[in-house]
Amino acid sequence: MSSDAGTGAGSGAGSGTGGVNVDALFAAVAVHAHLDLGSLSRVELRGELSLLAQASSWIAARRARIARALLDVAEPGSSPEHDLAVASKSSLSKANDDVKRAVTLGEVPEVEDALAAGLVSTDHVDKLTNALDRLGDRRDELAADGAGLAVLAASTTPEQFGRRLNERI
């Protein structure tokens, strides 16, 4: 098994984790899984949601990398979307969305790193995917500003990010 497979991944940008210490992230999730939610304050509950959002974002980035790997090894007549749907027990529609995200994140790796780090959500990625799709043949122009897009996404809500993207295109 590779060093970045599953929860045994180390930290660091070169290990496929987006610079996230995956061991620490999932250890924190495991500890928090045993908390009595009824005893937590509103602020503490929001903290729980933030922790889960960070873990979910890392999982989404990992899922995108797996989807791209499936695209790379796809044989004629095979469907990466079908493989994703079967393996994750999800719909083909969800798997198709995952593949679209994977393609976008492959084009804009800075946003993928931000997703893996929990700085942005899949909602941000979907807004970017939609913007890139609307650009058609000119999508490379927007994708070339990966660092700027990652900073913008990390500093805005998905709705604000979508509006800013619309202003740019």
N, C-alpha and C positions, 0 to 999 in steps of 0.2 A: 504494500500500500504506500502511496506517495506521502510525502510529509504534510501535504495540505488536504488530505482526504479525511472527511468526517471531522469530529470534534478534537482529534488529536493534533490538529494543526498548530504550528508555532506562530509566532508573531513576526511581522516584517513584511514589507511591500513585495519582496521577491518570492514569497512563499505562496502566493495565490490567495492570500487572506485579506488583501486590501489594506495591509498594515495593522489589522486588528489582532489583538491577542485573543484568539478564539478560545483557548483553554480558560482564560480568566472570564471571558464573557459567559461561556456556558456553565462554568462553575458558579458564577453569580446567579444565573437563572436557576440552577439546581437548588441553591440555598434559598432563594426567594420562593421557590415552588412550595415550600413547606410553611410559609407564613400564613397566619390566620388573617385573611383579608378583612374580616369583620372588625378586627381590632386596629386597623390602619386608618389614619386620617386621610382627608382628601388629597393633601400634598403627597403623602406617602403612596397612595393609590396611583396618583399621576406618575410618580417615580417608577412604580411597578410597570405601568404602561410604557414608559420611556425605555426601560430595560428590555421589555419584550419587543418593542419596535426596533431597537438596535439589533437584537438577535434575528428578528424577521428580515430585516434589511440584509444582514450578512447571508442568511439562507437564500434570499432572492438573488443576490449576486452569485452565490455558488451555483444555484439552479441555472442561471444564465450561462455560466461557464460550462456546465454539463450539457446544456442544450446546444451550445456551439460545438462542443466536442462530438455530440451526436450528429450534428450537421456535417462535420468533417469526416466521419466514418460511415455516413449513410451510403448504402448500396442502392443501385437502381431498383426502383419499386418499393423501397423501404420508406418509412415515414418517421422522422424524428419526433413529430408531434404525437404520433401513435405511441412511440416508445415512452415519451414523457407521460402521456395520459395513463398508460397501463401501469407504469412504475409508481406513479404518485396517486393512483386511483382517482384521477380527476377527469374532467371532460376534455374532449378534443378542442373545444372552444378555449378553455383555459390554457391548454398546452399550446395552442396557436398563439395566444397572447404571450406566453412565456418565450416562444421562439422569436416573436417580434421584438420583445425586450432584449433578448440575447443578441440579436443582430444590431440593435441600436447601441447596446453597451459595448459591443465589439468595435463599432465605429467611433465611440466616444469613451475610451477606457478611463478617462479621468472621472467621468460620472459613475462608471462601474466601481471605481475605488471609493468614491464618496458613498455609494450605496452600501458597499461592504463595510464601511466604517460607521454606518448608521447615521450619516449626515444628511441623507436624502432618502426618500421612500420610493416605492414602485410607482406611486402616483406621479412623482416627478418624472420618472423614466417614461411613463405612458404619455405625459404631455410632450416630452421631447420626441418620442416615437411619432406621435401625430404630426408634430411640426416638420420633422424630417420627411415624412410621407407626403405632406402637402408640397414640399419643395421639389419633389421628383428628382430630376437630373441635377439639380443645384444643391442637393442635400449635403454634399461634401463641403460646401462653403460654410454651413452652420456647424457641421461636425468638426471642422478644423479648429474651432474655438473651444475645444474640450475643457481646458482649464477654466476659462471664463464661464462656461455653462455650469461646471461643477460648483464654482463659487456662488453663482447666481442661484442655483437650485438650493444650495445649502443655506442660503440666507433668506429664502422666501418660502411661503406656503406653496403647495402644488398649484393652487388657483392663481396666485401672483406670478409664479413661474410661467404658467401657460399664457397669461396676458403679456408678460415681457417677451416671450417667444413670438407671440402673434405680432407684437410691435416690430420685431426684427425681420419678420418675413412679410 
